[in-house]
Amino acid sequence: MVTTRIIEPDVCSKLRRFAGHFRDYAQQCTTQTLAHECARVAAQLTFMADLASAGERQLEAEAWADAAYLTQRRIERALGIGTAL
């Protein structure tokens, strides 16, 4: 028997919001490698949000949201920017 959890809509929103941040970072990056990585992460976060909103991979979506937050902080430090909490 497979048990599924209902994903909270706010997790999907978080993933999409983080994806937007990473798309912005990709445009601000001074190195092509970092810009490419930010764009790749944005695409992955969007994909995960789409899966989660369709009811798939819910637990993984929550982990991705947590990881995206930590990665966002590292990227902001690398770019010399910060966001208000």
Secondary structure as UniProt FT lines:
FT   HELIX           9..28
FT   HELIX           32..53
FT   TURN            54..55
FT   HELIX           58..79
//
